[in-house]
Amino acid sequence: MKRMHIHVAVENLSDSIRFYSAMFGNAEPTVLKTDYCKWELTDPAVNFAISQRGAKPGIDHVGIQVETDAELAEMNARFATAQLPVAAQTGTTCCYARSDKAWTIDPQGVAWETFRTLETAPVYGHSRDQSQSHPQSSAACCTPAN
């Protein structure tokens, strides 16, 4: 099953958790950290994440979460069909998870990712354009370099 992914940068995590929990019918988050929160909902089918990590508030990026390597290959092929540059990542740590993923930027400048989560991770992660040896930037880890 594919699931829509939306990541929003927020100014106040607690206020935003209260708001989005109410919006999602009082659903409990599936991941809750001091700087990040995620709901994996089935109605609607969405992976909705928020973070308070110094990025400009608003839509950080959107994407499609997949469950299998075949679905990831299918989504990567769709990115390629759009004739936009694609940056692939294998085994990357982002948003407290290790994932295989790919990024592109749509014609309006919105970052899109497709990803398959492999396992949870104890740390938020690193920006796509940072090596694993550099400290985390203040922006969301998942945002691709423009």
Summary of the structure (lengths in Angstrom):
residues: 146
radius of gyration: 14.5
end to end distance: 29.5
largest distance: 40.4
contacts: 435
relative contact order: 0.20
helix: 16%
strand: 41%
